[in-house]
């Protein structure tokens, strides 16, 4: 069995209409055997589990399904970390997807890397447009930095992060459960323990937006404003 280079934790809650696009994008990777894909079903009431199970049957050594009661996004990260076996760890939402070619480039880099934190640009995908988000600001790609070089950064989006799993596990603290917007906790847990950082150019993550039911929509923020403030 190939060494697992990247564990990808996928939060899945009632995503039967979009999870296929997410998993298909991963399954198109040339280096899929180096992936450890963990889909955490967070108490879905639709056919999410059935759809994911069909992928597990096709890729039993690559895709794992964790089926649990609803606990929010944080609980899916907590659950996947218990079984993750990759050299690096990345979070992906079940309604988002990846660019397979870019992910192959990332896997190739991670396999030969010892840096704690790898950051990639990503796309915000709206119904009628796509915005490229370059997280490096004025810092150069393929240049090794320390965490102190990021002192002017107020935030780094979850979508850009691949963190060395052994380093992240030193946090030894769970993400808040039954709460929205906990990707902020994940990001700051990452930043609290990493030392070395590098920016790459490949656009891996494709972040779906413009969906009215999303927690990041205006209606979603209004509905969960207390979690947002917290």
Beta strands, then each sheet from edge to edge (+ up, - down):
strand 1: 6-12
strand 2: 35-42
strand 3: 63-68
strand 4: 88-93
strand 5: 97-98
strand 6: 117-120
strand 7: 122-125
strand 8: 130-133
strand 9: 145-146
strand 10: 161-164
strand 11: 196-200
strand 12: 205-208
sheet 1: 3+ 2+ 1+ 4+ 10- 6+ 11+ 9-
sheet 2: 5+ 12- 7- 8+
end
